[in-house]
Structure formats: C-alpha cells, structure tokens
Amino acid sequence: MLHVTVIADVFPEFSEQYREAILRHAENSLNKEEGCLGFAVHCHESDPNRFLLYETYRSRKDFEEVHVVAPYLAEINALVRPWVKAQELHLWESVSPK
C-alpha cells in the first residue's frame, strides 16, 4: 500500500475556496479511482489555513498511473495553485500491519 501526505499552507483569503475545491477533488479520487482506498482532508486545529491531505492507494502503480494522470488532478492543481503559499508532498510505503 502507498500513502500520500500533502501539507498545504493556504493564503487566508482563499482558505474556504481551497477547502471546498479539495473536498470535491477527494470525492472525485474516491469515486473514480478503484485503487484509491482513502482520501481524508484535515484542517489544523489552530490554523484554519493549514491543510493535511492523507491519501491511501492500493499500490504505487495506482497512484502514478491512475491518480497522477487523471484530468481532474491537473484541473485542481491549476485551480488551487494561486491560493497555496507552500506545499509539501510525501510518499509513504506501508511497513505495518503486514
């Protein structure tokens, strides 16, 4: 299994638009990608402009060959790019449970 985390710091004036857009993106990923097993959107408890996306894919192949090339990913990236001041993406391989 592959887990993906994205931490996004959003300009305050775009926080609500980002939240709405990223929730739609999570729904698209879950509904349109068989290999997307989970996509959770979190907001920092004391900073409403900081978001954590936690995505789970059946395999790296499902992430790279389905999610990364999906047209709605390109669309959401283009939409939110001007709203985000900083972003970190990390890929994690499951170690446990087996």
GUVEXTI-420998 format. One record per atom (N, C-alpha, C, O, CB): residue in three letters; atom name; z, y, x. Coordinates in steps of 0.001 Angstrom, whole numbers, plus 500000, padded with zeros to 6 digits. Glycine has a CB too. Example, Ala and Ser with C-alpha at 12.3 -4.5 7.8 and 13.67 -1.06 7.14 Angstrom:
[pt 'ALA','N',[507800,494310,513190]],
[pt 'ALA','CA',[507800,495500,512300]],
[pt 'ALA','C',[507800,496700,513200]],
[pt 'ALA','O',[508465,496681,514236]],
[pt 'ALA','CB',[509046,495527,511308]],
[pt 'SER','N',[507080,497750,512850]],
[pt 'SER','CA',[507140,498940,513670]],
[pt 'SER','C',[507870,500030,512900]],
[pt 'SER','O',[508039,501138,513409]],
[pt 'SER','CB',[505725,499402,514084]],
//
This chain:
[pt 'MET','N',[500000,498823,500828]],
[pt 'MET','CA',[500000,500000,500000]],
[pt 'MET','C',[500000,501245,500876]],
[pt 'MET','O',[500572,501250,501966]],
[pt 'MET','CB',[501202,499995,499056]],
[pt 'LEU','N',[499360,502289,500395]],
[pt 'LEU','CA',[499312,503564,501104]],
[pt 'LEU','C',[499962,504624,500233]],
[pt 'LEU','O',[499677,504731,499040]],
[pt 'LEU','CB',[497848,503958,501465]],
[pt 'HIS','N',[500832,505400,500842]],
[pt 'HIS','CA',[501477,506513,500157]],
[pt 'HIS','C',[501012,507806,500807]],
[pt 'HIS','O',[500867,507883,502027]],
[pt 'HIS','CB',[503033,506388,500205]],
[pt 'VAL','N',[500782,508804,499996]],
[pt 'VAL','CA',[500318,510099,500482]],
[pt 'VAL','C',[501299,511149,499990]],
[pt 'VAL','O',[501649,511185,498810]],
[pt 'VAL','CB',[498855,510412,499999]],
[pt 'THR','N',[501740,512009,500911]],
[pt 'THR','CA',[502553,513148,500500]],
[pt 'THR','C',[501817,514425,500871]],
[pt 'THR','O',[501198,514534,501930]],
[pt 'THR','CB',[503965,513105,501159]],
[pt 'VAL','N',[501908,515369,499974]],
[pt 'VAL','CA',[501353,516697,500219]],
[pt 'VAL','C',[502455,517692,499889]],
[pt 'VAL','O',[503011,517672,498791]],
[pt 'VAL','CB',[500045,516963,499362]],
[pt 'ILE','N',[502763,518553,500832]],
[pt 'ILE','CA',[503701,519643,500578]],
[pt 'ILE','C',[502871,520918,500561]],
[pt 'ILE','O',[502180,521241,501527]],
[pt 'ILE','CB',[504862,519705,501667]],
[pt 'ALA','N',[502952,521632,499451]],
[pt 'ALA','CA',[502164,522857,499291]],
[pt 'ALA','C',[503093,524030,499002]],
[pt 'ALA','O',[503910,523981,498082]],
[pt 'ALA','CB',[501118,522699,498155]],
[pt 'ASP','N',[502957,525074,499795]],
[pt 'ASP','CA',[503648,526338,499551]],
[pt 'ASP','C',[502637,527283,498918]],
[pt 'ASP','O',[501615,527619,499516]],
[pt 'ASP','CB',[504255,526944,500880]],
[pt 'VAL','N',[502944,527702,497693]],
[pt 'VAL','CA',[502009,528454,496866]],
[pt 'VAL','C',[502461,529910,496781]],
[pt 'VAL','O',[503657,530192,496706]],
[pt 'VAL','CB',[501898,527830,495451]],
[pt 'PHE','N',[501505,530824,496793]],
[pt 'PHE','CA',[501838,532229,496578]],
[pt 'PHE','C',[502498,532365,495202]],
[pt 'PHE','O',[502012,531789,494228]],
[pt 'PHE','CB',[500561,533139,496686]],
[pt 'PRO','N',[503601,533121,495112]],
[pt 'PRO','CA',[504363,533207,493849]],
[pt 'PRO','C',[503527,533571,492630]],
[pt 'PRO','O',[503769,533049,491542]],
[pt 'PRO','CB',[505455,534215,493993]],
[pt 'GLU','N',[502565,534443,492789]],
[pt 'GLU','CA',[501773,534879,491638]],
[pt 'GLU','C',[500847,533782,491092]],
[pt 'GLU','O',[500264,533938,490019]],
[pt 'GLU','CB',[500950,536089,492021]],
[pt 'PHE','N',[500713,532674,491835]],
[pt 'PHE','CA',[499837,531577,491406]],
[pt 'PHE','C',[500597,530289,491125]],
[pt 'PHE','O',[499982,529255,490865]],
[pt 'PHE','CB',[498787,531316,492457]],
[pt 'SER','N',[501895,530334,491172]],
[pt 'SER','CA',[502708,529131,491037]],
[pt 'SER','C',[502457,528389,489724]],
[pt 'SER','O',[502283,527170,489730]],
[pt 'SER','CB',[504167,529490,491143]],
[pt 'GLU','N',[502439,529084,488634]],
[pt 'GLU','CA',[502242,528429,487329]],
[pt 'GLU','C',[500828,527865,487201]],
[pt 'GLU','O',[500648,526760,486689]],
[pt 'GLU','CB',[502513,529422,486181]],
[pt 'GLN','N',[499823,528617,487664]],
[pt 'GLN','CA',[498445,528100,487618]],
[pt 'GLN','C',[498312,526855,488492]],
[pt 'GLN','O',[497641,525895,488112]],
[pt 'GLN','CB',[497439,529185,488078]],
[pt 'TYR','N',[498952,526873,489664]],
[pt 'TYR','CA',[498899,525714,490553]],
[pt 'TYR','C',[499522,524503,489859]],
[pt 'TYR','O',[498948,523413,489859]],
[pt 'TYR','CB',[499629,526011,491892]],
[pt 'ARG','N',[500692,524704,489272]],
[pt 'ARG','CA',[501388,523603,488595]],
[pt 'ARG','C',[500484,522978,487524]],
[pt 'ARG','O',[500336,521757,487475]],
[pt 'ARG','CB',[502713,524107,487957]],
[pt 'GLU','N',[499891,523793,486684]],
[pt 'GLU','CA',[499029,523288,485611]],
[pt 'GLU','C',[497814,522554,486169]],
[pt 'GLU','O',[497450,521488,485674]],
[pt 'GLU','CB',[498572,524438,484711]],
[pt 'ALA','N',[497188,523120,487197]],
[pt 'ALA','CA',[495992,522512,487777]],
[pt 'ALA','C',[496313,521195,488465]],
[pt 'ALA','O',[495558,520231,488337]],
[pt 'ALA','CB',[495341,523466,488767]],
[pt 'ILE','N',[497408,521142,489184]],
[pt 'ILE','CA',[497727,519933,489941]],
[pt 'ILE','C',[498189,518823,488997]],
[pt 'ILE','O',[497977,517645,489286]],
[pt 'ILE','CB',[498813,520225,491000]],
[pt 'LEU','N',[498813,519179,487880]],
[pt 'LEU','CA',[499167,518165,486883]],
[pt 'LEU','C',[497914,517550,486257]],
[pt 'LEU','O',[497870,516345,486011]],
[pt 'LEU','CB',[500058,518777,485789]],
[pt 'ARG','N',[496898,518373,485999]],
[pt 'ARG','CA',[495620,517845,485492]],
[pt 'ARG','C',[494978,516934,486528]],
[pt 'ARG','O',[494415,515893,486186]],
[pt 'ARG','CB',[494654,518999,485124]],
[pt 'HIS','N',[495062,517329,487798]],
[pt 'HIS','CA',[494496,516509,488864]],
[pt 'HIS','C',[495219,515164,488959]],
[pt 'HIS','O',[494578,514127,489130]],
[pt 'HIS','CB',[494575,517250,490207]],
[pt 'ALA','N',[496529,515177,488851]],
[pt 'ALA','CA',[497298,513927,488895]],
[pt 'ALA','C',[496868,513009,487752]],
[pt 'ALA','O',[496685,511807,487946]],
[pt 'ALA','CB',[498824,514213,488814]],
[pt 'GLU','N',[496710,513578,486576]],
[pt 'GLU','CA',[496277,512799,485415]],
[pt 'GLU','C',[494876,512216,485632]],
[pt 'GLU','O',[494634,511052,485315]],
[pt 'GLU','CB',[496296,513673,484150]],
[pt 'ASN','N',[493967,513015,486164]],
[pt 'ASN','CA',[492617,512514,486477]],
[pt 'ASN','C',[492691,511340,487444]],
[pt 'ASN','O',[492050,510311,487227]],
[pt 'ASN','CB',[491742,513637,487077]],
[pt 'SER','N',[493460,511488,488494]],
[pt 'SER','CA',[493557,510432,489502]],
[pt 'SER','C',[494100,509150,488894]],
[pt 'SER','O',[493566,508067,489135]],
[pt 'SER','CB',[494446,510880,490666]],
[pt 'LEU','N',[495161,509271,488107]],
[pt 'LEU','CA',[495764,508086,487489]],
[pt 'LEU','C',[494841,507431,486468]],
[pt 'LEU','O',[494787,506204,486382]],
[pt 'LEU','CB',[497076,508459,486821]],
[pt 'ASN','N',[494121,508225,485704]],
[pt 'ASN','CA',[493273,507674,484639]],
[pt 'ASN','C',[491914,507188,485114]],
[pt 'ASN','O',[491322,506307,484491]],
[pt 'ASN','CB',[493072,508703,483581]],
[pt 'LYS','N',[491414,507747,486203]],
[pt 'LYS','CA',[490046,507430,486629]],
[pt 'LYS','C',[489964,506535,487858]],
[pt 'LYS','O',[488879,506064,488200]],
[pt 'LYS','CB',[489310,508693,486906]],
[pt 'GLU','N',[491081,506292,488524]],
[pt 'GLU','CA',[491067,505505,489752]],
[pt 'GLU','C',[491961,504271,489601]],
[pt 'GLU','O',[493186,504371,489543]],
[pt 'GLU','CB',[491528,506364,490951]],
[pt 'GLU','N',[491319,503125,489540]],
[pt 'GLU','CA',[492070,501873,489406]],
[pt 'GLU','C',[493067,501686,490551]],
[pt 'GLU','O',[494149,501133,490355]],
[pt 'GLU','CB',[491108,500684,489356]],
[pt 'GLY','N',[492698,502148,491739]],
[pt 'GLY','CA',[493545,501964,492921]],
[pt 'GLY','C',[494655,502992,493065]],
[pt 'GLY','O',[495481,502878,493971]],
[pt 'GLY','CB',[492703,501998,494142]],
[pt 'CYS','N',[494695,503996,492191]],
[pt 'CYS','CA',[495778,504981,492216]],
[pt 'CYS','C',[496916,504438,491351]],
[pt 'CYS','O',[496813,504401,490125]],
[pt 'CYS','CB',[495290,506395,491704]],
[pt 'LEU','N',[497987,504024,491999]],
[pt 'LEU','CA',[499098,503389,491298]],
[pt 'LEU','C',[500164,504375,490851]],
[pt 'LEU','O',[500979,504064,489983]],
[pt 'LEU','CB',[499720,502348,492175]],
[pt 'GLY','N',[500160,505554,491440]],
[pt 'GLY','CA',[501150,506562,491061]],
[pt 'GLY','C',[500770,507917,491620]],
[pt 'GLY','O',[500186,508020,492699]],
[pt 'GLY','CB',[502544,506163,491549]],
[pt 'PHE','N',[501109,508956,490872]],
[pt 'PHE','CA',[500841,510320,491329]],
[pt 'PHE','C',[501882,511217,490682]],
[pt 'PHE','O',[501752,511594,489517]],
[pt 'PHE','CB',[499371,510786,490971]],
[pt 'ALA','N',[502912,511555,491441]],
[pt 'ALA','CA',[504015,512365,490920]],
[pt 'ALA','C',[503947,513759,491527]],
[pt 'ALA','O',[503649,513927,492709]],
[pt 'ALA','CB',[505387,511701,491223]],
[pt 'VAL','N',[504230,514751,490693]],
[pt 'VAL','CA',[504255,516146,491123]],
[pt 'VAL','C',[505701,516621,491022]],
[pt 'VAL','O',[506335,516494,489975]],
[pt 'VAL','CB',[503287,517046,490254]],
[pt 'HIS','N',[506213,517172,492125]],
[pt 'HIS','CA',[507593,517651,492171]],
[pt 'HIS','C',[507599,519118,492584]],
[pt 'HIS','O',[506728,519578,493322]],
[pt 'HIS','CB',[508449,516799,493150]],
[pt 'CYS','N',[508595,519834,492092]],
[pt 'CYS','CA',[508798,521225,492470]],
[pt 'CYS','C',[510175,521325,493125]],
[pt 'CYS','O',[511144,520754,492625]],
[pt 'CYS','CB',[508678,522188,491227]],
[pt 'HIS','N',[510260,522038,494225]],
[pt 'HIS','CA',[511525,522183,494941]],
[pt 'HIS','C',[512574,522803,494030]],
[pt 'HIS','O',[512277,523731,493277]],
[pt 'HIS','CB',[511340,523041,496208]],
[pt 'GLU','N',[513794,522297,494095]],
[pt 'GLU','CA',[514832,522749,493153]],
[pt 'GLU','C',[515224,524217,493317]],
[pt 'GLU','O',[515651,524851,492352]],
[pt 'GLU','CB',[516058,521897,493313]],
[pt 'SER','N',[515084,524765,494527]],
[pt 'SER','CA',[515464,526169,494709]],
[pt 'SER','C',[514292,527078,495085]],
[pt 'SER','O',[514474,528278,495288]],
[pt 'SER','CB',[516525,526269,495768]],
[pt 'ASP','N',[513092,526504,495177]],
[pt 'ASP','CA',[511903,527296,495494]],
[pt 'ASP','C',[510776,526884,494551]],
[pt 'ASP','O',[510096,525892,494812]],
[pt 'ASP','CB',[511478,527108,496991]],
[pt 'PRO','N',[510565,527614,493472]],
[pt 'PRO','CA',[509547,527236,492483]],
[pt 'PRO','C',[508113,527338,492992]],
[pt 'PRO','O',[507175,526986,492276]],
[pt 'PRO','CB',[509691,528095,491268]],
[pt 'ASN','N',[507938,527812,494211]],
[pt 'ASN','CA',[506598,527943,494804]],
[pt 'ASN','C',[506298,526841,495813]],
[pt 'ASN','O',[505262,526871,496478]],
[pt 'ASN','CB',[506457,529297,495478]],
[pt 'ARG','N',[507195,525874,495929]],
[pt 'ARG','CA',[507011,524757,496867]],
[pt 'ARG','C',[506889,523467,496071]],
[pt 'ARG','O',[507759,523125,495270]],
[pt 'ARG','CB',[508196,524668,497888]],
[pt 'PHE','N',[505789,522756,496309]],
[pt 'PHE','CA',[505489,521539,495570]],
[pt 'PHE','C',[505354,520357,496515]],
[pt 'PHE','O',[504900,520488,497652]],
[pt 'PHE','CB',[504212,521711,494751]],
[pt 'LEU','N',[505760,519202,496014]],
[pt 'LEU','CA',[505571,517934,496721]],
[pt 'LEU','C',[504760,517027,495809]],
[pt 'LEU','O',[505154,516766,494672]],
[pt 'LEU','CB',[506950,517269,497116]],
[pt 'LEU','N',[503638,516552,496304]],
[pt 'LEU','CA',[502836,515562,495594]],
[pt 'LEU','C',[503101,514228,496271]],
[pt 'LEU','O',[503030,514124,497496]],
[pt 'LEU','CB',[501296,515928,495601]],
[pt 'TYR','N',[503403,513211,495482]],
[pt 'TYR','CA',[503667,511877,496022]],
[pt 'TYR','C',[502720,510911,495329]],
[pt 'TYR','O',[502853,510625,494139]],
[pt 'TYR','CB',[505171,511449,495818]],
[pt 'GLU','N',[501762,510417,496102]],
[pt 'GLU','CA',[500701,509573,495555]],
[pt 'GLU','C',[500801,508180,496161]],
[pt 'GLU','O',[501135,508025,497336]],
[pt 'GLU','CB',[499302,510189,495829]],
[pt 'THR','N',[500509,507167,495346]],
[pt 'THR','CA',[500526,505785,495820]],
[pt 'THR','C',[499188,505140,495495]],
[pt 'THR','O',[498709,505196,494363]],
[pt 'THR','CB',[501698,504983,495182]],
[pt 'TYR','N',[498599,504528,496509]],
[pt 'TYR','CA',[497311,503847,496361]],
[pt 'TYR','C',[497459,502392,496763]],
[pt 'TYR','O',[498229,502058,497664]],
[pt 'TYR','CB',[496214,504536,497211]],
[pt 'ARG','N',[496726,501542,496095]],
[pt 'ARG','CA',[496759,500110,496371]],
[pt 'ARG','C',[496414,499827,497831]],
[pt 'ARG','O',[496956,498906,498440]],
[pt 'ARG','CB',[495792,499365,495444]],
[pt 'SER','N',[495496,500638,498388]],
[pt 'SER','CA',[495071,500429,499777]],
[pt 'SER','C',[494510,501732,500351]],
[pt 'SER','O',[494222,502676,499615]],
[pt 'SER','CB',[494008,499294,499863]],
[pt 'ARG','N',[494362,501764,501667]],
[pt 'ARG','CA',[493724,502907,502321]],
[pt 'ARG','C',[492281,503046,501822]],
[pt 'ARG','O',[491780,504158,501654]],
[pt 'ARG','CB',[493756,502746,503871]],
[pt 'LYS','N',[491625,501914,501588]],
[pt 'LYS','CA',[490250,501938,501091]],
[pt 'LYS','C',[490182,502635,499727]],
[pt 'LYS','O',[489273,503428,499482]],
[pt 'LYS','CB',[489689,500501,500988]],
[pt 'ASP','N',[491139,502343,498841]],
[pt 'ASP','CA',[491155,503012,497536]],
[pt 'ASP','C',[491316,504520,497699]],
[pt 'ASP','O',[490707,505295,496962]],
[pt 'ASP','CB',[492287,502454,496658]],
[pt 'PHE','N',[492125,504930,498650]],
[pt 'PHE','CA',[492323,506356,498895]],
[pt 'PHE','C',[491064,506993,499484]],
[pt 'PHE','O',[490576,508005,498979]],
[pt 'PHE','CB',[493514,506573,499835]],
[pt 'GLU','N',[490543,506387,500562]],
[pt 'GLU','CA',[489428,507001,501291]],
[pt 'GLU','C',[488086,506883,500581]],
[pt 'GLU','O',[487281,507813,500626]],
[pt 'GLU','CB',[489318,506383,502645]],
[pt 'GLU','N',[487832,505748,499926]],
[pt 'GLU','CA',[486510,505511,499356]],
[pt 'GLU','C',[486406,505846,497869]],
[pt 'GLU','O',[485310,505857,497309]],
[pt 'GLU','CB',[486132,504083,499562]],
[pt 'VAL','N',[487538,506119,497236]],
[pt 'VAL','CA',[487504,506485,495822]],
[pt 'VAL','C',[488104,507883,495631]],
[pt 'VAL','O',[487428,508792,495149]],
[pt 'VAL','CB',[488271,505440,494967]],
[pt 'HIS','N',[489368,508047,496008]],
[pt 'HIS','CA',[490041,509323,495744]],
[pt 'HIS','C',[489434,510486,496531]],
[pt 'HIS','O',[489100,511526,495963]],
[pt 'HIS','CB',[491516,509204,496076]],
[pt 'VAL','N',[489299,510298,497831]],
[pt 'VAL','CA',[488842,511403,498696]],
[pt 'VAL','C',[487440,511882,498322]],
[pt 'VAL','O',[487122,513057,498503]],
[pt 'VAL','CB',[488859,510964,500165]],
[pt 'VAL','N',[486606,510992,497808]],
[pt 'VAL','CA',[485226,511374,497476]],
[pt 'VAL','C',[485033,511719,495995]],
[pt 'VAL','O',[483922,512040,495573]],
[pt 'VAL','CB',[484284,510251,497854]],
[pt 'ALA','N',[486107,511653,495212]],
[pt 'ALA','CA',[485995,511961,493782]],
[pt 'ALA','C',[485618,513429,493585]],
[pt 'ALA','O',[486171,514300,494256]],
[pt 'ALA','CB',[487323,511643,493048]],
[pt 'PRO','N',[484688,513713,492676]],
[pt 'PRO','CA',[484271,515107,492461]],
[pt 'PRO','C',[485413,515999,491989]],
[pt 'PRO','O',[485440,517184,492321]],
[pt 'PRO','CB',[483144,515159,491450]],
[pt 'TYR','N',[486345,515464,491232]],
[pt 'TYR','CA',[487461,516292,490758]],
[pt 'TYR','C',[488412,516666,491882]],
[pt 'TYR','O',[489142,517649,491751]],
[pt 'TYR','CB',[488226,515566,489665]],
[pt 'LEU','N',[488433,515911,492996]],
[pt 'LEU','CA',[489249,516321,494143]],
[pt 'LEU','C',[488624,517556,494802]],
[pt 'LEU','O',[489334,518502,495141]],
[pt 'LEU','CB',[489381,515156,495174]],
[pt 'ALA','N',[487317,517549,494981]],
[pt 'ALA','CA',[486637,518722,495539]],
[pt 'ALA','C',[486843,519935,494637]],
[pt 'ALA','O',[487057,521045,495124]],
[pt 'ALA','CB',[485129,518442,495721]],
[pt 'GLU','N',[486779,519725,493333]],
[pt 'GLU','CA',[486955,520830,492382]],
[pt 'GLU','C',[488366,521408,492455]],
[pt 'GLU','O',[488537,522627,492491]],
[pt 'GLU','CB',[486659,520356,490954]],
[pt 'ILE','N',[489380,520538,492477]],
[pt 'ILE','CA',[490754,521041,492519]],
[pt 'ILE','C',[491031,521731,493848]],
[pt 'ILE','O',[491717,522752,493881]],
[pt 'ILE','CB',[491757,519896,492296]],
[pt 'ASN','N',[490511,521191,494936]],
[pt 'ASN','CA',[490720,521831,496240]],
[pt 'ASN','C',[490111,523226,496270]],
[pt 'ASN','O',[490725,524160,496786]],
[pt 'ASN','CB',[490119,520975,497362]],
[pt 'ALA','N',[488914,523374,495724]],
[pt 'ALA','CA',[488274,524693,495688]],
[pt 'ALA','C',[489053,525660,494792]],
[pt 'ALA','O',[489181,526844,495105]],
[pt 'ALA','CB',[486820,524569,495193]],
[pt 'LEU','N',[489563,525148,493690]],
[pt 'LEU','CA',[490303,525993,492755]],
[pt 'LEU','C',[491608,526503,493364]],
[pt 'LEU','O',[491900,527697,493292]],
[pt 'LEU','CB',[490596,525224,491470]],
[pt 'VAL','N',[492395,525606,493965]],
[pt 'VAL','CA',[493743,525983,494412]],
[pt 'VAL','C',[493785,526574,495816]],
[pt 'VAL','O',[494781,527191,496194]],
[pt 'VAL','CB',[494641,524786,494360]],
[pt 'ARG','N',[492727,526397,496590]],
[pt 'ARG','CA',[492724,526889,497983]],
[pt 'ARG','C',[493231,528326,498115]],
[pt 'ARG','O',[494074,528580,498975]],
[pt 'ARG','CB',[491319,526804,498555]],
[pt 'PRO','N',[492755,529283,497297]],
[pt 'PRO','CA',[493236,530663,497456]],
[pt 'PRO','C',[494688,530864,497010]],
[pt 'PRO','O',[495295,531887,497326]],
[pt 'PRO','CB',[492348,531597,496677]],
[pt 'TRP','N',[495235,529914,496291]],
[pt 'TRP','CA',[496602,530017,495785]],
[pt 'TRP','C',[497640,529485,496773]],
[pt 'TRP','O',[498829,529777,496650]],
[pt 'TRP','CB',[496720,529271,494479]],
[pt 'VAL','N',[497179,528698,497759]],
[pt 'VAL','CA',[498092,527986,498663]],
[pt 'VAL','C',[498160,528700,500000]],
[pt 'VAL','O',[497136,528938,500639]],
[pt 'VAL','CB',[497642,526520,498862]],
[pt 'LYS','N',[499380,529042,500422]],
[pt 'LYS','CA',[499515,529703,501726]],
[pt 'LYS','C',[499692,528707,502854]],
[pt 'LYS','O',[499332,529012,503991]],
[pt 'LYS','CB',[500686,530663,501710]],
[pt 'ALA','N',[500238,527520,502583]],
[pt 'ALA','CA',[500387,526473,503603]],
[pt 'ALA','C',[500430,525117,502910]],
[pt 'ALA','O',[500931,524981,501794]],
[pt 'ALA','CB',[501677,526698,504464]],
[pt 'GLN','N',[499884,524105,503612]],
[pt 'GLN','CA',[499866,522765,503036]],
[pt 'GLN','C',[499921,521726,504146]],
[pt 'GLN','O',[499274,521876,505183]],
[pt 'GLN','CB',[498611,522559,502162]],
[pt 'GLU','N',[500695,520675,503922]],
[pt 'GLU','CA',[500787,519542,504855]],
[pt 'GLU','C',[500447,518270,504104]],
[pt 'GLU','O',[500941,518050,502998]],
[pt 'GLU','CB',[502210,519442,505498]],
[pt 'LEU','N',[499610,517432,504692]],
[pt 'LEU','CA',[499264,516135,504119]],
[pt 'LEU','C',[499676,515059,505108]],
[pt 'LEU','O',[499396,515163,506302]],
[pt 'LEU','CB',[497738,516042,503786]],
[pt 'HIS','N',[500348,514015,504601]],
[pt 'HIS','CA',[500784,512905,505454]],
[pt 'HIS','C',[500441,511597,504762]],
[pt 'HIS','O',[500582,511473,503545]],
[pt 'HIS','CB',[502315,512987,505758]],
[pt 'LEU','N',[499988,510618,505545]],
[pt 'LEU','CA',[499701,509269,505046]],
[pt 'LEU','C',[500781,508330,505561]],
[pt 'LEU','O',[501177,508400,506724]],
[pt 'LEU','CB',[498277,508783,505491]],
[pt 'TRP','N',[501255,507445,504679]],
[pt 'TRP','CA',[502357,506524,504994]],
[pt 'TRP','C',[501975,505107,504583]],
[pt 'TRP','O',[501552,504880,503450]],
[pt 'TRP','CB',[503669,506959,504280]],
[pt 'GLU','N',[502121,504161,505494]],
[pt 'GLU','CA',[501925,502757,505181]],
[pt 'GLU','C',[503252,502151,504764]],
[pt 'GLU','O',[504277,502444,505380]],
[pt 'GLU','CB',[501328,501997,506384]],
[pt 'SER','N',[503262,501321,503741]],
[pt 'SER','CA',[504490,500662,503307]],
[pt 'SER','C',[504974,499690,504372]],
[pt 'SER','O',[504194,498914,504923]],
[pt 'SER','CB',[504271,499928,501975]],
[pt 'VAL','N',[506262,499743,504652]],
[pt 'VAL','CA',[506892,498805,505576]],
[pt 'VAL','C',[507776,497838,504771]],
[pt 'VAL','O',[507834,496645,505068]],
[pt 'VAL','CB',[507733,499568,506664]],
[pt 'SER','N',[508451,498362,503766]],
[pt 'SER','CA',[509269,497521,502899]],
[pt 'SER','C',[509260,498114,501501]],
[pt 'SER','O',[509024,499316,501380]],
[pt 'SER','CB',[510721,497394,503441]],
[pt 'PRO','N',[509492,497380,500465]],
[pt 'PRO','CA',[509632,495920,500492]],
[pt 'PRO','C',[508296,495262,500742]],
[pt 'PRO','O',[507243,495860,500518]],
[pt 'PRO','CB',[510231,495406,499182]],
[pt 'LYS','N',[508345,494036,501204]],
[pt 'LYS','CA',[507105,493310,501518]],
[pt 'LYS','C',[506422,492878,500255]],
[pt 'LYS','O',[505362,492253,500309]],
[pt 'LYS','CB',[507383,492094,502402]],
//
